[in-house]
Amino acid sequence: MNLEEKYENLKKIISSYESCAVAFSGGVDSSFLSKVCYDVLGEKAIAITVVSPMLPESELKDAMDVSSFVGIKHYFIKDDEIEDKVAENPVDRCYHCKKTEFGNVKEFAELKGVTTIFDGTNLDDLGDYRPGMQAVSELGVISPLKDAEFIKEDIREMSKILNLKTWDKPSFACLASRVPYGEKITTEKLSKIEKSEEFLKQFGFKQFRVRAHEDIARIEVAPEEREKIFPTNIMNKISIELKSYGFKFVCLELEGYSLGSMNKLI
């Protein structure tokens, strides 16, 4: 199918439901899905964001901006606690996290009279290690983008056509994905990571991560952006700032940013 056919098929899939609640992170996929759901179902479509230590303030702001632009009714579920099993950070951490998160979304949606939950999974997501997808399936969550055979490139192209500011937004994963499996996840550690990544934005990096290995900050930037970090004054500023957040050592991944790089440690 070409992009137009996929788009029409997506709208057809969505229209087969009386109402829906989109699990909304403010990222590329869920933003596009929320837009199409609202266009098709109007007020019968809602967006729900789980606000937790895993979600940076910048992502929450993006979610609020997008929902305002789209016009979809946007609800927030506050969750300040990190579940014990998630904090232990086993290799299937994402399963336990999604089980709790989407369980809360489903429960909240039902209070609003909505029984159909959508998420932003697309075909490209099937190629990575994502144990959270099992939890999503067990809870009966539907993935319209995947069912309509959308890949990430399709979503970005259609988002641009629909004037969504997220069309060229860098890919994002929850802050817990910056911590190696087996290393305990705490709100303090997530806060250090969030502050570090916010600081790096000022240098113009588009796709990057700050991975936390105990007291070591390992910076990944997109391969084509690595040259931006090498000037001595830039390296000094980054080192001083990240150490002020509690890291003892700051280093650079020489190969650059790699999607799901922590999964290579399994």
Backbone torsions as a table, in degrees:
resi	resn	phi	psi	omega
1	MET	NA	142.9	173.6
2	ASN	-82.4	177.4	-173.4
3	LEU	-63.9	-41.6	-179.8
4	GLU	-61.7	-40.2	179.4
5	GLU	-66.9	-39.6	177.9
6	LYS	-63.2	-41.8	-178.7
7	TYR	-63.5	-44.2	178.5
8	GLU	-65.2	-37.6	178.4
9	ASN	-66.5	-39.3	177.8
10	LEU	-60.4	-46.2	179.8
11	LYS	-64.2	-35.9	177.9
12	LYS	-65.0	-42.5	178.5
13	ILE	-61.4	-48.0	-178.4
14	ILE	-63.2	-40.8	-177.4
15	SER	-68.2	-13.1	179.3
16	SER	-77.1	-6.2	178.5
17	TYR	-110.9	143.3	-179.5
18	GLU	-70.8	-34.0	-179.0
19	SER	-155.8	167.7	178.6
20	CYS	-158.5	156.6	171.9
21	ALA	-122.4	122.9	-179.8
22	VAL	-93.4	124.5	172.2
23	ALA	-70.8	108.6	-163.2
24	PHE	-114.8	113.0	-179.4
25	SER	-98.6	-17.2	-175.3
26	GLY	92.2	3.9	178.3
27	GLY	-82.4	-178.3	-176.5
28	VAL	-57.4	-48.6	-172.9
29	ASP	-71.3	-51.8	-176.5
30	SER	-69.6	-26.9	176.8
31	SER	-67.5	-46.6	178.1
32	PHE	-62.6	-44.5	-179.0
33	LEU	-62.7	-41.3	179.1
34	SER	-62.0	-40.8	179.0
35	LYS	-61.4	-48.4	-177.5
36	VAL	-67.9	-39.7	178.9
37	CYS	-61.5	-42.5	179.9
38	TYR	-68.9	-38.1	178.1
39	ASP	-62.4	-35.4	-176.2
40	VAL	-86.9	-45.0	-172.3
41	LEU	-105.2	-9.6	179.6
42	GLY	60.7	-133.6	-175.9
43	GLU	-66.2	-10.8	178.5
44	LYS	-82.0	-1.5	174.9
45	ALA	-108.4	133.2	176.6
46	ILE	-129.3	161.4	177.0
47	ALA	-119.6	139.1	-179.4
48	ILE	-128.8	125.8	178.8
49	THR	-114.5	129.2	174.7
50	VAL	-89.5	116.8	-178.9
51	VAL	-95.2	110.5	-175.7
52	SER	-141.4	172.9	177.2
53	PRO	-61.6	-15.4	179.8
54	MET	-76.8	-18.3	-174.5
55	LEU	-106.4	116.8	179.1
56	PRO	-66.0	155.2	178.2
57	GLU	-58.7	-36.4	-178.3
58	SER	-64.5	-36.6	178.2
59	GLU	-70.5	-37.6	177.5
60	LEU	-62.9	-42.2	178.7
61	LYS	-62.8	-42.8	178.8
62	ASP	-60.5	-42.1	-179.9
63	ALA	-61.6	-42.2	179.6
64	MET	-66.0	-40.5	179.8
65	ASP	-64.7	-44.0	-178.2
66	VAL	-66.9	-44.9	-179.0
67	SER	-62.5	-35.6	177.4
68	SER	-65.9	-42.1	178.8
69	PHE	-65.1	-43.5	-177.9
70	VAL	-69.8	-39.0	-177.4
71	GLY	98.8	-0.8	-178.1
72	ILE	-73.5	142.6	177.7
73	LYS	-69.0	129.0	-169.8
74	HIS	-120.6	123.4	179.4
75	TYR	-114.1	155.2	-178.8
76	PHE	-125.6	137.0	174.3
77	ILE	-113.1	117.1	-178.5
78	LYS	-85.5	126.5	179.1
79	ASP	-141.7	96.0	-175.6
80	ASP	-86.3	-10.5	-175.8
81	GLU	-94.9	144.0	172.7
82	ILE	-101.7	115.5	-178.2
83	GLU	-54.4	142.9	-175.5
84	ASP	-53.6	-44.9	-177.8
85	LYS	-65.3	-35.5	178.0
86	VAL	-70.4	-41.4	-179.8
87	ALA	-62.8	-31.2	177.3
88	GLU	-66.2	-24.4	173.9
89	ASN	61.5	52.7	175.2
90	PRO	-73.4	171.9	-177.9
91	VAL	-64.1	-21.7	176.5
92	ASP	-102.1	28.2	-179.8
93	ARG	-51.1	-42.7	-176.5
94	CYS	-61.5	-31.8	177.4
95	TYR	-62.2	-50.4	-177.6
96	HIS	-66.1	-37.6	179.9
97	CYS	-66.4	-48.0	-179.5
98	LYS	-66.9	-33.4	179.1
99	LYS	-60.7	-44.6	179.3
100	THR	-71.5	-49.0	-175.7
101	GLU	-61.7	-50.6	-178.4
102	PHE	-73.7	-25.8	173.4
103	GLY	-63.3	-41.5	177.9
104	ASN	-67.1	-40.1	178.4
105	VAL	-62.9	-44.3	-179.2
106	LYS	-63.3	-43.5	179.9
107	GLU	-63.6	-43.4	-179.9
108	PHE	-65.9	-43.0	-179.0
109	ALA	-61.4	-39.4	180.0
110	GLU	-63.5	-32.9	176.3
111	LEU	-65.4	-25.2	178.8
112	LYS	-93.0	5.8	178.7
113	GLY	82.1	17.0	-179.4
114	VAL	-113.3	126.9	-176.9
115	THR	-111.1	-9.2	-179.6
116	THR	-102.0	121.5	-179.7
117	ILE	-109.8	130.0	176.3
118	PHE	-109.3	146.6	169.4
119	ASP	-128.0	170.7	-172.7
120	GLY	-94.5	19.2	178.3
121	THR	-58.4	133.6	176.5
122	ASN	-124.1	176.7	-174.6
123	LEU	-59.9	-34.6	-179.3
124	ASP	-64.1	-26.8	-178.9
125	ASP	-67.5	-19.7	-177.7
126	LEU	-73.2	-13.4	-176.7
127	GLY	-90.6	0.5	-179.0
128	ASP	-118.6	167.0	177.3
129	TYR	-76.5	108.1	-176.5
130	ARG	-136.5	80.4	179.7
131	PRO	-62.8	-19.7	178.7
132	GLY	-64.5	-22.6	-179.6
133	MET	-66.1	-28.4	177.2
134	GLN	-66.3	-42.5	178.6
135	ALA	-63.4	-41.8	178.6
136	VAL	-59.3	-43.2	179.6
137	SER	-65.4	-43.2	-178.8
138	GLU	-62.6	-30.3	-179.0
139	LEU	-87.9	0.8	177.7
140	GLY	76.2	20.9	178.3
141	VAL	-73.6	139.5	-177.2
142	ILE	-103.6	142.2	-178.9
143	SER	-116.7	84.0	-175.9
144	PRO	-60.2	-35.1	-178.8
145	LEU	-64.9	-41.7	177.3
146	LYS	-65.9	-44.5	-178.6
147	ASP	-64.1	-29.8	178.8
148	ALA	-90.0	6.2	175.0
149	GLU	65.8	35.1	175.1
150	PHE	-80.4	136.1	168.8
151	ILE	-105.9	171.8	-175.6
152	LYS	-58.5	-42.4	-179.0
153	GLU	-60.6	-38.8	177.1
154	ASP	-61.8	-44.3	-177.5
155	ILE	-63.3	-42.2	178.7
156	ARG	-65.1	-42.3	-179.1
157	GLU	-64.0	-45.3	179.8
158	MET	-69.3	-34.3	177.4
159	SER	-62.2	-38.9	178.6
160	LYS	-65.8	-42.2	178.8
161	ILE	-62.0	-36.2	-177.7
162	LEU	-87.6	6.3	176.6
163	ASN	65.4	28.9	174.8
164	LEU	-81.7	129.8	-177.0
165	LYS	-67.8	-14.4	-178.4
166	THR	-82.0	1.3	-173.3
167	TRP	-57.8	-34.5	179.9
168	ASP	-114.7	19.7	178.6
169	LYS	-67.3	136.1	178.4
170	PRO	-60.5	150.9	176.9
171	SER	-62.7	144.9	-177.5
172	PHE	-137.0	147.2	172.5
173	ALA	-132.1	160.4	-176.6
174	CYS	-59.7	155.8	-175.4
175	LEU	-60.0	-26.9	-179.8
176	ALA	-63.3	-23.3	-179.5
177	SER	-70.1	-6.9	178.4
178	ARG	-87.7	-4.5	-175.2
179	VAL	-109.4	128.3	-178.5
180	PRO	-59.8	141.8	177.3
181	TYR	-54.4	138.1	179.3
182	GLY	94.8	-19.0	177.7
183	GLU	-91.8	126.6	-173.9
184	LYS	-57.7	137.8	177.6
185	ILE	-98.7	127.9	177.9
186	THR	-129.5	160.3	177.6
187	THR	-63.8	-33.3	179.3
188	GLU	-64.8	-42.4	-179.4
189	LYS	-66.6	-41.8	178.8
190	LEU	-64.7	-36.5	178.6
191	SER	-64.8	-41.1	177.7
192	LYS	-61.0	-42.5	-179.5
193	ILE	-65.1	-45.8	-178.9
194	GLU	-60.5	-47.1	-179.4
195	LYS	-63.7	-37.9	-179.9
196	SER	-64.6	-44.3	-179.2
197	GLU	-69.3	-35.3	176.8
198	GLU	-64.1	-38.6	179.4
199	PHE	-65.0	-40.9	-177.8
200	LEU	-65.6	-25.2	-178.4
201	LYS	-59.2	-30.4	-175.3
202	GLN	-67.2	-15.7	-179.6
203	PHE	-92.5	4.8	174.0
204	GLY	88.0	7.5	177.3
205	PHE	-68.2	137.5	-178.7
206	LYS	-99.5	-48.1	-179.8
207	GLN	-119.7	111.8	-176.6
208	PHE	-158.1	167.5	175.8
209	ARG	-145.3	153.2	167.3
210	VAL	-116.5	107.9	179.7
211	ARG	-89.9	135.8	-177.8
212	ALA	-106.6	111.6	176.1
213	HIS	-109.2	90.5	-173.6
214	GLU	55.1	-113.8	-177.8
215	ASP	-99.6	17.4	178.1
216	ILE	-109.6	129.6	173.3
217	ALA	-98.2	118.7	178.5
218	ARG	-107.9	112.8	-176.3
219	ILE	-89.7	131.8	172.3
220	GLU	-118.1	127.9	171.7
221	VAL	-124.7	155.3	-179.3
222	ALA	-52.8	139.5	-177.3
223	PRO	-48.4	-40.9	-177.6
224	GLU	-75.9	-7.1	-179.3
225	GLU	-105.9	-1.8	-173.0
226	ARG	-58.6	-34.1	-176.4
227	GLU	-63.0	-21.0	-179.8
228	LYS	-67.1	-24.7	-172.4
229	ILE	-92.2	-12.2	-170.7
230	PHE	-80.3	-22.0	174.9
231	PRO	-54.1	136.4	-174.3
232	THR	-55.9	-41.4	-177.5
233	ASN	-66.1	-33.3	178.0
234	ILE	-68.4	-46.9	180.0
235	MET	-61.0	-40.3	180.0
236	ASN	-64.4	-44.7	-179.6
237	LYS	-61.9	-44.0	-178.2
238	ILE	-65.6	-44.2	-179.1
239	SER	-61.6	-47.7	-178.5
240	ILE	-62.5	-44.5	-176.2
241	GLU	-66.6	-48.5	-176.9
242	LEU	-66.1	-33.4	176.5
243	LYS	-68.7	-28.3	178.5
244	SER	-69.5	-18.3	178.2
245	TYR	-86.7	-8.3	177.3
246	GLY	122.5	-6.4	176.1
247	PHE	-76.7	141.6	177.8
248	LYS	-90.3	-30.4	-178.8
249	PHE	-133.6	146.0	178.3
250	VAL	-129.2	124.1	-177.8
251	CYS	-135.0	168.0	-177.6
252	LEU	-117.2	134.3	172.8
253	GLU	-77.5	111.6	-171.8
254	LEU	-66.3	-26.6	179.4
255	GLU	-78.4	-12.7	179.2
256	GLY	90.8	-177.9	-178.0
257	TYR	-64.7	140.1	177.5
258	SER	-140.5	125.6	179.3
259	LEU	-59.2	129.2	177.2
260	GLY	66.4	30.7	-175.6
261	SER	-63.3	-27.4	178.4
262	MET	-66.8	-25.9	-179.9
263	ASN	-68.0	-18.9	177.9
264	LYS	-70.2	-15.2	-177.6
265	LEU	-89.4	-2.8	-178.9
266	ILE	-70.0	NA	NA
